C-alpha cells in the first residue's frame, strides 16, 4: 500500500502549511513512498478525505483539516497523532508499515 497524504496546496494558514511540510519532509527523509493528494484544487480528494476520517477523529465542527494520513484506504491519523508517533519513534507502526531491515525494534515506555 502507498501512504496518502491529503493536504491543501493553497492553504492560507501558516500552521497548516508547516504541519504539511513536516509530514512530507519526514516521509522523504525516511524514503517512505507516498503520494500527495490536494484537497484545495480537487473536490473528489476533499470529499474522499472528509468521508473517510473516522467520526471520533473529526473535530467538533465535523470538518477535518489537512494533513490527514492514510495507508491505502486505512486511516492512520492527523498531524497530532503523526507527531506523537514521530516523538515515540513509532512512525512505521503509525503508518502500518514494516520497519526497515536493521532498524531497532521499538519498545513503548511504561510510566507508573
N, C-alpha and C positions, 0 to 999 in steps of 0.2 A: 504494500500500500504506500501511497505517496502522502506526505504531510501537506495539508492545505492550510494556508494562512489567509484568512479573509481580512482585508484591510481597505482603507479608503485613501486612494492616492491624492485626492483633493480635499482632505480634511482641513478645516480652519483651526482645529485645536492643536496647539503645540504639544500638549500632553499625549494626545493620541498618536501624533507623528513620532514622538520619542519612543513610545511603547512599541509601535510597529517596527521602528528601526532596531530596537533592542532585540526583538524576537528574530527578525530576519538576519541581523548581523550574527547572532548567536548560532543560528542554524547553519549559516555559511561557514563560520569558524569551525564548527564540528563536522563540516562536509556532509550534512544531512540533506538528502534530496527533498525539495519542497516546491510547491507552486504557489504563487500569489494570485489571489482572486479579488479583483477590485469590486467593492460594493458601491462606490461612488458613481461609476460610469456604466455599471451593468446591473440592471434591475433583477435579472434572474439570479445573479450571485447574491444580491441583497436579500431577496425573498428566501432563497435556499438557506442562507445563514440564519436568518431570523426564525425560520420554521424548525431548524434542526438543533438549535441551542436548547437543551432541556429546560423545562419550565422552572425548576428550582434554581437554575443558574442565571435566569434572566433578572435584570434589575426591576425595581418596583414599577417603573413605567412600562415594562414589558418589551423594551427595545434594546437588545444587546449591542454594545459598541465594539468596534474593532480595536485591537486584533482579536479574532476568535480562531482557535486552532483545532483542526480535525485530522485524524488519521483515516484517510478514505472517507467513509460515511460516519465513522465513530468520533464522537465529540471528545476532545482532550481537555479543553478548558480555555479560559480567557487569559489576559495578561497577568493578572494577580496569581492565578494558580501556576502559570508558567514560571513566574518569578520565584515563587516558593519552591518549585521543583528544582530550579537552577541553583538556588541557595543551598538546597539539601543534596546537591549532586545526584538528582534523580530525574534528569531530563529524559533519558531514554525510556524509563518506566512511564513517565508522564505522557510521552508520545506514543507509547505502545510499541516501541521498537526494541529489538535485542541490543544489548550493549556491544560495542565493537570488541573484536578479539583482543585480548591482552589488557583490557581495562579491569580495574579493581572492582570487585563486587561492592555494591552499596549496602551499607548497614544503617538502619534507622537508629537514631539516638532516642533512648527512652529516658525521660526525665521523671523522677519520682517526686 
